[in-house]
């Protein structure tokens, strides 16, 4: 599957979105959580979301707090 290349300005959008997730949940950044959130933000980007606000909203709504970023954590869909 051919995916759109991510340009440098796009990385700024993804970075801001991840930063907003940390700010919203008042969680200190760590490498494992950041890797997870960046991968998720990139997936949203490839799904067509292009603004940091849109991607941040999706991250905040999909990954509820730090525990949701852990590999073996239940997904938000499993909780509802």
MOPAC internal coordinates of N, CA, C and O (Angstrom, degrees):
PM7 1SCF
backbone

  N    0.0000 0     0.00 0     0.00 0    0    0    0
  C    1.4486 1     0.00 0     0.00 0    1    0    0
  C    1.5273 1   108.65 1     0.00 0    2    1    0
  O    1.2310 1   121.02 1   -54.53 1    3    2    1
  N    1.2957 1   115.65 1   125.47 1    3    2    1
  C    1.4593 1   121.20 1  -179.95 1    5    3    2
  C    1.5228 1   109.26 1   -85.16 1    6    5    3
  O    1.2310 1   120.75 1   -57.09 1    7    6    5
  N    1.3174 1   116.18 1   122.91 1    7    6    5
  C    1.4583 1   119.67 1   179.89 1    9    7    6
  C    1.5200 1   109.14 1  -111.49 1   10    9    7
  O    1.2310 1   121.10 1   -26.33 1   11   10    9
  N    1.3179 1   115.50 1   153.67 1   11   10    9
  C    1.4533 1   122.83 1   179.53 1   13   11   10
  C    1.5235 1   109.33 1   -62.97 1   14   13   11
  O    1.2310 1   120.85 1   -44.22 1   15   14   13
  N    1.3173 1   115.99 1   135.78 1   15   14   13
  C    1.4585 1   120.08 1   175.95 1   17   15   14
  C    1.5203 1   109.67 1   -68.26 1   18   17   15
  O    1.2310 1   121.08 1   -35.17 1   19   18   17
  N    1.3071 1   115.53 1   144.83 1   19   18   17
  C    1.4616 1   121.05 1   179.22 1   21   19   18
  C    1.5225 1   107.53 1   -97.10 1   22   21   19
  O    1.2310 1   121.03 1   -57.77 1   23   22   21
  N    1.3339 1   115.63 1   122.23 1   23   22   21
  C    1.4608 1   121.00 1  -179.88 1   25   23   22
  C    1.5271 1   109.87 1   -91.83 1   26   25   23
  O    1.2310 1   120.89 1   -13.29 1   27   26   25
  N    1.3250 1   115.90 1   166.71 1   27   26   25
  C    1.4667 1   120.91 1  -177.97 1   29   27   26
  C    1.5261 1   112.73 1   -54.90 1   30   29   27
  O    1.2310 1   118.65 1   134.82 1   31   30   29
  N    1.3474 1   120.18 1   -45.18 1   31   30   29
  C    1.4769 1   118.62 1   178.05 1   33   31   30
  C    1.5312 1   112.67 1   -61.94 1   34   33   31
  O    1.2310 1   120.53 1   150.49 1   35   34   33
  N    1.3366 1   116.60 1   -29.51 1   35   34   33
  C    1.4628 1   120.01 1   177.64 1   37   35   34
  C    1.5237 1   111.18 1   -66.49 1   38   37   35
  O    1.2310 1   120.47 1   144.77 1   39   38   37
  N    1.3210 1   116.70 1   -35.23 1   39   38   37
  C    1.4657 1   120.00 1   177.81 1   41   39   38
  C    1.5267 1   110.80 1   -62.85 1   42   41   39
  O    1.2310 1   120.31 1   145.52 1   43   42   41
  N    1.3232 1   117.01 1   -34.48 1   43   42   41
  C    1.4640 1   120.58 1   177.45 1   45   43   42
  C    1.5273 1   110.02 1   -64.41 1   46   45   43
  O    1.2310 1   120.18 1   139.73 1   47   46   45
  N    1.3242 1   117.27 1   -40.27 1   47   46   45
  C    1.4624 1   122.04 1   177.80 1   49   47   46
  C    1.5279 1   109.73 1   -61.89 1   50   49   47
  O    1.2310 1   120.58 1   133.19 1   51   50   49
  N    1.3298 1   116.50 1   -46.81 1   51   50   49
  C    1.4608 1   120.68 1  -179.40 1   53   51   50
  C    1.5274 1   111.25 1   -64.98 1   54   53   51
  O    1.2310 1   120.54 1   139.01 1   55   54   53
  N    1.3192 1   116.58 1   -40.99 1   55   54   53
  C    1.4561 1   121.66 1   179.52 1   57   55   54
  C    1.5334 1   111.33 1   -62.57 1   58   57   55
  O    1.2310 1   120.52 1   135.72 1   59   58   57
  N    1.3287 1   116.60 1   -44.28 1   59   58   57
  C    1.4698 1   120.41 1   178.37 1   61   59   58
  C    1.5262 1   110.59 1   -62.07 1   62   61   59
  O    1.2310 1   120.39 1   138.89 1   63   62   61
  N    1.3263 1   116.85 1   -41.11 1   63   62   61
  C    1.4659 1   120.68 1  -179.25 1   65   63   62
  C    1.5280 1   110.88 1   -63.10 1   66   65   63
  O    1.2310 1   120.55 1   135.78 1   67   66   65
  N    1.3215 1   116.56 1   -44.22 1   67   66   65
  C    1.4658 1   120.79 1   178.55 1   69   67   66
  C    1.5333 1   109.54 1   -64.25 1   70   69   67
  O    1.2310 1   120.33 1   138.30 1   71   70   69
  N    1.3144 1   116.97 1   -41.70 1   71   70   69
  C    1.4619 1   121.35 1   177.40 1   73   71   70
  C    1.5201 1   112.25 1   -60.35 1   74   73   71
  O    1.2310 1   120.56 1   142.18 1   75   74   73
  N    1.3240 1   116.54 1   -37.82 1   75   74   73
  C    1.4651 1   120.71 1   177.83 1   77   75   74
  C    1.5259 1   111.23 1   -65.67 1   78   77   75
  O    1.2310 1   120.56 1   143.76 1   79   78   77
  N    1.3287 1   116.54 1   -36.24 1   79   78   77
  C    1.4729 1   119.35 1   176.63 1   81   79   78
  C    1.5275 1   109.96 1   -61.57 1   82   81   79
  O    1.2310 1   120.67 1   132.55 1   83   82   81
  N    1.3380 1   116.33 1   -47.45 1   83   82   81
  C    1.4694 1   120.53 1   178.33 1   85   83   82
  C    1.5206 1   111.15 1   -59.52 1   86   85   83
  O    1.2310 1   120.43 1   137.19 1   87   86   85
  N    1.3141 1   116.78 1   -42.81 1   87   86   85
  C    1.4649 1   121.17 1  -179.26 1   89   87   86
  C    1.5362 1   110.38 1   -64.85 1   90   89   87
  O    1.2310 1   120.40 1   134.53 1   91   90   89
  N    1.3127 1   116.83 1   -45.47 1   91   90   89
  C    1.4628 1   121.60 1  -177.55 1   93   91   90
  C    1.5256 1   111.24 1   -60.88 1   94   93   91
  O    1.2310 1   120.56 1   133.88 1   95   94   93
  N    1.3217 1   116.54 1   -46.12 1   95   94   93
  C    1.4678 1   120.33 1  -177.41 1   97   95   94
  C    1.5258 1   113.19 1   -90.22 1   98   97   95
  O    1.2310 1   120.08 1   179.85 1   99   98   97
  N    1.3140 1   117.45 1    -0.15 1   99   98   97
  C    1.4602 1   122.86 1   178.57 1  101   99   98
  C    1.5313 1   110.88 1    50.88 1  102  101   99
  O    1.2310 1   121.70 1  -128.45 1  103  102  101
  N    1.3333 1   114.36 1    51.55 1  103  102  101
  C    1.4618 1   122.46 1  -179.62 1  105  103  102
  C    1.5205 1   107.80 1  -112.31 1  106  105  103
  O    1.2310 1   120.66 1   -42.19 1  107  106  105
  N    1.3242 1   116.34 1   137.81 1  107  106  105
  C    1.4680 1   120.52 1   176.01 1  109  107  106
  C    1.5292 1   108.73 1   -72.96 1  110  109  107
  O    1.2310 1   120.03 1   -47.57 1  111  110  109
  N    1.3281 1   117.54 1   132.43 1  111  110  109
  C    1.4699 1   119.98 1   179.83 1  113  111  110
  C    1.5278 1   112.38 1   -61.99 1  114  113  111
  O    1.2310 1   121.36 1   -39.31 1  115  114  113
  N    1.3220 1   115.01 1   140.69 1  115  114  113
  C    1.4596 1   120.77 1   170.89 1  117  115  114
  C    1.5250 1   107.49 1  -141.47 1  118  117  115
  O    1.2310 1   121.05 1   -18.03 1  119  118  117
  N    1.3168 1   115.60 1   161.97 1  119  118  117
  C    1.4691 1   120.61 1  -171.49 1  121  119  118
  C    1.5339 1   112.57 1   -63.27 1  122  121  119
  O    1.2310 1   120.20 1   136.65 1  123  122  121
  N    1.3127 1   117.23 1   -43.35 1  123  122  121
  C    1.4640 1   121.02 1  -176.86 1  125  123  122
  C    1.5334 1   111.24 1   -63.98 1  126  125  123
  O    1.2310 1   120.86 1   133.70 1  127  126  125
  N    1.3226 1   115.96 1   -46.30 1  127  126  125
  C    1.4611 1   120.57 1   179.47 1  129  127  126
  C    1.5246 1   110.37 1   -65.97 1  130  129  127
  O    1.2310 1   120.43 1   137.93 1  131  130  129
  N    1.3209 1   116.78 1   -42.07 1  131  130  129
  C    1.4643 1   120.61 1   179.47 1  133  131  130
  C    1.5194 1   111.15 1   -61.75 1  134  133  131
  O    1.2310 1   120.00 1   136.15 1  135  134  133
  N    1.3261 1   117.60 1   -43.85 1  135  134  133
  C    1.4656 1   120.82 1   177.84 1  137  135  134
  C    1.5265 1   110.91 1   -58.32 1  138  137  135
  O    1.2310 1   120.87 1   134.93 1  139  138  137
  N    1.3271 1   115.94 1   -45.07 1  139  138  137
  C    1.4533 1   120.86 1  -179.94 1  141  139  138
  C    1.5278 1   111.09 1   -62.84 1  142  141  139
  O    1.2310 1   120.83 1   131.63 1  143  142  141
  N    1.3398 1   116.03 1   -48.37 1  143  142  141
  C    1.4627 1   120.18 1  -177.98 1  145  143  142
  C    1.5252 1   111.93 1   -65.80 1  146  145  143
  O    1.2310 1   120.18 1   141.86 1  147  146  145
  N    1.3220 1   117.26 1   -38.14 1  147  146  145
  C    1.4654 1   120.56 1   178.75 1  149  147  146
  C    1.5261 1   110.60 1   -64.50 1  150  149  147
  O    1.2310 1   120.19 1   138.90 1  151  150  149
  N    1.3192 1   117.25 1   -41.10 1  151  150  149
  C    1.4673 1   120.28 1   178.22 1  153  151  150
  C    1.5239 1   110.49 1   -64.12 1  154  153  151
  O    1.2310 1   120.69 1   139.32 1  155  154  153
  N    1.3201 1   116.29 1   -40.68 1  155  154  153
  C    1.4538 1   120.46 1   178.84 1  157  155  154
  C    1.5274 1   110.79 1   -67.61 1  158  157  155
  O    1.2310 1   120.28 1   137.18 1  159  158  157
  N    1.3338 1   117.07 1   -42.82 1  159  158  157
  C    1.4675 1   121.26 1   178.13 1  161  159  158
  C    1.5260 1   110.41 1   -61.61 1  162  161  159
  O    1.2310 1   120.16 1   139.46 1  163  162  161
  N    1.3099 1   117.31 1   -40.54 1  163  162  161
  C    1.4602 1   121.56 1   179.05 1  165  163  162
  C    1.5296 1   110.31 1   -64.78 1  166  165  163
  O    1.2310 1   120.13 1   141.57 1  167  166  165
  N    1.3192 1   117.35 1   -38.43 1  167  166  165
  C    1.4672 1   120.39 1   177.23 1  169  167  166
  C    1.5275 1   110.23 1   -63.22 1  170  169  167
  O    1.2310 1   120.15 1   137.01 1  171  170  169
  N    1.3364 1   117.32 1   -42.99 1  171  170  169
  C    1.4642 1   120.34 1   176.97 1  173  171  170
  C    1.5335 1   110.29 1   -62.51 1  174  173  171
  O    1.2310 1   120.60 1   139.50 1  175  174  173
  N    1.3282 1   116.46 1   -40.50 1  175  174  173
  C    1.4571 1   121.66 1   178.60 1  177  175  174
  C    1.5326 1   109.71 1   -59.66 1  178  177  175
  O    1.2310 1   120.47 1   134.51 1  179  178  177
  N    1.3180 1   116.71 1   -45.49 1  179  178  177
  C    1.4594 1   120.80 1   179.79 1  181  179  178
  C    1.5308 1   112.24 1   -69.70 1  182  181  179
  O    1.2310 1   120.70 1   159.89 1  183  182  181
  N    1.3338 1   116.26 1   -20.11 1  183  182  181
  C    1.4692 1   120.25 1   174.31 1  185  183  182
  C    1.5287 1   111.95 1   -79.82 1  186  185  183
  O    1.2310 1   120.46 1   175.60 1  187  186  185
  N    1.3311 1   116.72 1    -4.40 1  187  186  185
  C    1.4622 1   119.98 1   175.35 1  189  187  186
  C    1.5149 1   115.84 1   112.98 1  190  189  187
  O    1.2310 1   119.77 1   176.42 1  191  190  189
  N    1.3160 1   118.04 1    -3.58 1  191  190  189
  C    1.4655 1   120.55 1   178.27 1  193  191  190
  C    1.5185 1   108.24 1   -79.82 1  194  193  191
  O    1.2310 1   119.70 1   -49.19 1  195  194  193
  N    1.3386 1   118.17 1   130.81 1  195  194  193
  C    1.4619 1   120.76 1  -171.41 1  197  195  194
  C    1.5284 1   115.12 1  -122.12 1  198  197  195
  O    1.2310 1   119.69 1   166.52 1  199  198  197
  N    1.3330 1   118.19 1   -13.48 1  199  198  197
  C    1.4637 1   118.46 1  -178.85 1  201  199  198
  C    1.5243 1   110.13 1  -102.31 1  202  201  199
  O    1.2310 1   121.32 1   -28.47 1  203  202  201
  N    1.3230 1   115.08 1   151.53 1  203  202  201
  C    1.4653 1   119.05 1   178.80 1  205  203  202
  C    1.5266 1   110.54 1   -63.83 1  206  205  203
  O    1.2310 1   120.03 1   145.85 1  207  206  205
  N    1.3335 1   117.55 1   -34.15 1  207  206  205
  C    1.4694 1   120.28 1   178.71 1  209  207  206
  C    1.5280 1   111.40 1   -63.52 1  210  209  207
  O    1.2310 1   120.64 1   134.70 1  211  210  209
  N    1.3281 1   116.38 1   -45.30 1  211  210  209
  C    1.4659 1   119.63 1   179.35 1  213  211  210
  C    1.5281 1   111.28 1   -63.07 1  214  213  211
  O    1.2310 1   120.85 1   133.63 1  215  214  213
  N    1.3228 1   115.97 1   -46.37 1  215  214  213
  C    1.4563 1   120.00 1  -177.40 1  217  215  214
  C    1.5274 1   110.64 1   -67.64 1  218  217  215
  O    1.2310 1   120.25 1   139.78 1  219  218  217
  N    1.3289 1   117.12 1   -40.22 1  219  218  217
  C    1.4695 1   120.47 1   177.63 1  221  219  218
  C    1.5248 1   110.67 1   -62.15 1  222  221  219
  O    1.2310 1   120.37 1   137.53 1  223  222  221
  N    1.3208 1   116.90 1   -42.47 1  223  222  221
  C    1.4656 1   120.74 1   179.08 1  225  223  222
  C    1.5240 1   110.38 1   -60.87 1  226  225  223
  O    1.2310 1   120.62 1   137.73 1  227  226  225
  N    1.3188 1   116.43 1   -42.27 1  227  226  225
  C    1.4642 1   120.29 1   178.11 1  229  227  226
  C    1.5261 1   111.53 1   -66.20 1  230  229  227
  O    1.2310 1   120.26 1   137.42 1  231  230  229
  N    1.3314 1   117.11 1   -42.58 1  231  230  229
  C    1.4677 1   120.07 1   178.04 1  233  231  230
  C    1.5244 1   111.02 1   -61.42 1  234  233  231
  O    1.2310 1   120.80 1   133.17 1  235  234  233
  N    1.3278 1   116.08 1   -46.83 1  235  234  233
  C    1.4691 1   121.45 1  -178.23 1  237  235  234
  C    1.5259 1   110.76 1   -63.48 1  238  237  235
  O    1.2310 1   120.21 1   139.88 1  239  238  237
  N    1.3112 1   117.21 1   -40.12 1  239  238  237
  C    1.4602 1   120.88 1  -178.76 1  241  239  238
  C    1.5116 1   114.21 1   -78.10 1  242  241  239
  O    1.2310 1   120.30 1   154.74 1  243  242  241
  N    1.3155 1   117.03 1   -25.26 1  243  242  241
  C    1.4597 1   121.19 1  -176.71 1  245  243  242
  C    1.5233 1   112.10 1   -91.59 1  246  245  243
  O    1.2310 1   120.41 1   140.72 1  247  246  245
  N    1.3095 1   116.82 1   -39.28 1  247  246  245
  C    1.4691 1   121.88 1  -175.59 1  249  247  246
  C    1.5260 1   108.36 1  -114.64 1  250  249  247
  O    1.2310 1   121.36 1   -89.19 1  251  250  249
  N    1.3228 1   115.01 1    90.81 1  251  250  249
  C    1.4594 1   122.62 1  -173.05 1  253  251  250
  C    1.5241 1   109.72 1   -80.96 1  254  253  251
  O    1.2310 1   120.67 1   -82.80 1  255  254  253
  N    1.3152 1   116.32 1    97.20 1  255  254  253
  C    1.4527 1   121.74 1   178.12 1  257  255  254
  C    1.5146 1   113.33 1    77.88 1  258  257  255
  O    1.2310 1   121.31 1    -5.94 1  259  258  257
  N    1.3216 1   115.11 1   174.06 1  259  258  257
  C    1.4592 1   121.91 1  -173.72 1  261  259  258
  C    1.5256 1   112.94 1   -63.72 1  262  261  259
  O    1.2310 1   119.79 1   142.95 1  263  262  261
  N    1.3201 1   118.01 1   -37.05 1  263  262  261
  C    1.4669 1   120.25 1  -177.15 1  265  263  262
  C    1.5274 1   110.96 1   -61.75 1  266  265  263
  O    1.2310 1   119.63 1   151.30 1  267  266  265
  N    1.3136 1   118.30 1   -28.70 1  267  266  265
  C    1.4695 1   121.70 1  -179.42 1  269  267  266
  C    1.5287 1   112.48 1   -72.12 1  270  269  267
  O    1.2310 1   120.03 1   168.83 1  271  270  269
  N    1.3218 1   117.55 1   -11.17 1  271  270  269
  C    1.4634 1   120.38 1  -179.65 1  273  271  270
  C    1.5167 1   112.04 1   -91.58 1  274  273  271
  O    1.2310 1   119.92 1   175.93 1  275  274  273
  N    1.3010 1   117.76 1    -4.07 1  275  274  273
  C    1.4632 1   121.22 1  -179.00 1  277  275  274
  C    1.5201 1   109.19 1   -80.83 1  278  277  275
  O    1.2310 1   119.93 1   -36.76 1  279  278  277
  N    1.3076 1   117.73 1   143.24 1  279  278  277
  C    1.4554 1   122.86 1  -173.82 1  281  279  278
  C    1.5285 1   112.13 1   -57.21 1  282  281  279
  O    1.2310 1   119.53 1   138.92 1  283  282  281
  N    1.3033 1   118.50 1   -41.08 1  283  282  281
  C    1.4619 1   121.25 1  -177.37 1  285  283  282
  C    1.5164 1   113.31 1   -93.32 1  286  285  283
  O    1.2310 1   120.54 1  -171.94 1  287  286  285
  N    1.3278 1   116.57 1     8.06 1  287  286  285
  C    1.4600 1   119.71 1   179.89 1  289  287  286
  C    1.5229 1   109.78 1   -73.10 1  290  289  287
  O    1.2310 1   120.81 1   -28.04 1  291  290  289
  N    1.3270 1   116.06 1   151.96 1  291  290  289
  C    1.4514 1   119.93 1   175.22 1  293  291  290
  C    1.5213 1   108.73 1   -67.95 1  294  293  291
  O    1.2310 1   120.27 1   -36.44 1  295  294  293
  N    1.3012 1   117.09 1   143.56 1  295  294  293
  C    1.4638 1   119.97 1   177.79 1  297  295  294
  C    1.5203 1   108.69 1   -76.84 1  298  297  295
  O    1.2310 1   120.63 1   -17.70 1  299  298  297
  N    1.3201 1   116.41 1   162.30 1  299  298  297
  C    1.4605 1   119.59 1   179.54 1  301  299  298
  C    1.5212 1   110.37 1   -63.65 1  302  301  299
  O    1.2310 1   119.54 1   150.45 1  303  302  301
  N    1.3359 1   118.48 1   -29.55 1  303  302  301
  C    1.4638 1   119.93 1   178.75 1  305  303  302
  C    1.5279 1   111.04 1   -69.27 1  306  305  303
  O    1.2310 1   119.92 1   151.22 1  307  306  305
  N    1.3344 1   117.76 1   -28.78 1  307  306  305
  C    1.4610 1   121.14 1   178.14 1  309  307  306
  C    1.5218 1   110.63 1   -73.85 1  310  309  307
  O    1.2310 1   120.04 1   154.70 1  311  310  309
  N    1.3105 1   117.52 1   -25.30 1  311  310  309
  C    1.4544 1   122.13 1  -178.73 1  313  311  310
  C    1.5236 1   110.76 1   -77.45 1  314  313  311
  O    1.2310 1   120.36 1   146.06 1  315  314  313
  N    1.3300 1   116.91 1   -33.94 1  315  314  313
  C    1.4742 1   121.06 1  -174.20 1  317  315  314
  C    1.4937 1   111.41 1   -86.21 1  318  317  315
  O    1.2310 1   120.10 1   180.00 1  319  318  317

